[in-house]
Amino acid sequence: MERVVLALNAINWDRQHGGPHFCTEEREQLCEYIYLTLSEHSVDVDALAARQGIDPAAITDRWRDW
């Protein structure tokens, strides 16, 4: 998850494309995609977030710049 979020940070701030690029709706879609992908691979995102004392929606916040 960390590598994916860091790669998305790089895309978002790519100067070649004038960054930042992700609008609010796109950020929400990316977070939902990450959540669903983790869930499809048997990661209990809610339990993971609970162990870290955070909301499941904040699971990528540690690395996310967008």
C-alpha positions, 0 to 999 in steps of 0.5 A, a space after each residue: 500500500 505504501 508503494 502505491 500511495 507514494 507512486 500516486 504522489 509522484 504522479 500527482 505532482 509530476 511537473 511535466 503534467 503541471 500537477 497537482 492533478 487529482 481533484 477531490 472526486 478522483 482522490 475519493 475514487 483512488 482511496 476507495 479503489 485501494 480499500 477495495 483492492 486490499 479487501 479483495 486480497 483478504 486484508 481486513 481494512 477495518 481491523 487494520 485501521 482499528 489496530 492503528 487507532 484510525 478511521 479506515 478512510 485514513 488508512 493511506 494518510 501516513 504517506 498520501 500527499 494528495 
